[in-house]
Amino acid sequence: MDGAVEAPLGPGRLVLVVGPSGAGKDTLIGLVRDTLASDATVVFPRRVVTRPSSAAEDNVEADADGFARLAAAGAFALSWSAHGHSYGIPAAIDAAIAGGHTVVCNVSREIIAAARRRYARVTVVEITASPEVLAARIAARSRATDGDPATRAARKVTAPVMADVVIINDGAVEDAAERLRTAIRGEVGEPAL
């Protein structure tokens, strides 16, 4: 390499859906994915996670060694660790973004800065709920692979979020899904909710 800095990838857009455990990120993404199923310009890649897929999360499962091999081979555009698991967004999103598509990913708040450096157009949508709602949802989900629900609910993220859109997911799930759909479609012209 000659030391030149690569330009951020575009012209498509990366929508990062972030927020604490129990906020309902996967639920809202699933509802919007169904609504936008006929729109080939919006891509919802499956994450690779060192945890089995479940009704709450449709991921590609990898064991720790397999995940490490994939990461070493450059299979991930973005990757991180949280709650004792490794997560990766497939590198195929780069081609989708280069092709002008909108890519929607559920990611850790810890990788927002790296994503903003890598991609030219990033929209961060933070989904959250009251502490009581978050704790109740985590307890109800009770995936054995999640570890202690209280620890998961209490996790603090040190990286600043700087969300472009904030959705409080305490009410009707359809309302929150519509706000997420609006953000994904780039129809954001209102203050954060």
N, C-alpha and C positions, 0 to 999 in steps of 0.2 A: 504494500500500500504506500502511496505517496504522501500520506498524512492529510489528504483532503477530507473534509467533513461531508458526509452524504446528506443530501437534502431530505427532509422528512417526506415520507410516502404519501401520495395522494393520486388522483384528485378526489377519491371517495372519502367517506367519513367513517370514523370509528366512534361508536356510542358505547361508553363504559357505564355499566349499571353497577353501582356500588352501594354498600350499606351494611349495617350489622347483621349478624345471624338472626333469623326470625323476622326480618323486615318484609319478607315475601317477594324477594327478587325473582326467584325461579318461577313462582306462581304467576307474577305479572308478565314476565318474559314469555311464558307459555301461552298466556291469553293473547298477547299481542302477536306472537308468532302465528297463532291460529288465524287471527284477524287478517294478517298480511300474507297468508299462505300463497296467494296468487300473484304477489308482487316479487318478481325475480330480482329486483334491484336491492332488496333487503335480505341480508344473510345472517343466520343465527347459527354459528358454529358450535359443535359440541365440545365441551372442555374435556381434557384428559385429566383424570384425578386418580390418586392412589387410594381409591375407595370404590366399593361397588356402586353401580347405578341403582337408583331407587325411584319410587313414585314421586318423591320430592325433587329429584335431580337426575336428569337424563344425561349422564356423562359417559365417556369411554373410560373403562377401568384399566389401570396399569398397576403392576406391583412396583415397589420402590426401585428395584434394579432396572426394570423395563423403562420406567420413567426417566431414570438417569441416562440410559442409553439413548432414548429419544432426544433428550435435552442436549446431549453431547453431539448428536448428529444434526442439530439445528432444526429439529422438528417443530419447535415452538416459536411463535412470534413474541409471546409474553409468557412468563412463568413466575411462580412464587410458591411459598410455603406458608401454611396457616393451619392452626388446630391439629398439628401432627400429620398433615397430608400435604402432598405436592399437587399443584394445579398447573395446567398448561393450555394455552390457546394455540391451536394449530397454525403453523406458518402459512398455510394456504390462504389465510385472511389477507396477506400482503397482495396476492394476485387479485383478489376481489376488490380491495381498495384501489389498486392500480387501475382496475377496470371501471372505476367510478361507482362502485356499489357502496351501500351503507352496511357496515358490519356491527352487530349488536352482541356484546359479551358481558357476562357476569364476572367481574374481576375483584381482586382485593384492592382496597383503598390505597394500599402501600405501593402499587405500581403505577399510579396515575402520572406521576412526573416522568417516568420512563416512557410511558405511552405517548405523552405530549411531545417528548423529544423525537420519538420514532415516526409519528404520523402528523401530517399537516393539518388535518381537520379532526379534532377530538371534541366530543360533547360528553360531559360527565353528568350522569343522572344519579343523584343520591336518593335512595329509597330508605325510609326509616319509619319508626313507630315509637310509641311511648315505651318506657322501660318495662312496664307491666305487660303490655301486649307482646313485646319481644320475648320476655321470659316465658310467658304462657305458650307461645308458638314453639319455642325451642323444646319445652317440656313435652308438648303434645306430639312433636315430631319424633322424639326419642330414638334417633338412629344410634345404634350401639357404637358405630364408628365415629360418632361426633365427640366422644369423651364426655366429661362432666358438663351438664347443661348450665350450671351456675358459672363455671369458668368460661364457657363459651359466651354466655350473655354478658359477662363482665369484661370481655376483651376490649382493650383500648388501643386505638390506632394512633400512632405518633405522627404519621405523615398528614399534612394538611389536605383536605379534600378539595376545596375550591370548586364546588359543584356549579354547573351551569343551570341545573334544574334540581329542585328538591321536591320530592313527593312524600307526603305523610300518609302512610298506608294503614290508617287506623279505622277507616270507614268502609264503605262498599268497595269491594275489590274491583268491580267494573269501572268505578270512577277513577281509581288509581291506574288501572290498565289503560284507560283512555288518555290520561295525562302522559303516561309512558309512550303510548302510540304517537301522540302529538310531538313529543320530543324526538322520537326516532324519525318521524317523517320530516323533521326540520321545521316544524310549524311553531317553533318557540318564539313567541313575541310578547310573552307575559312575564311578570315577575315570578320567581320561584314560589311554589305552593307548599 
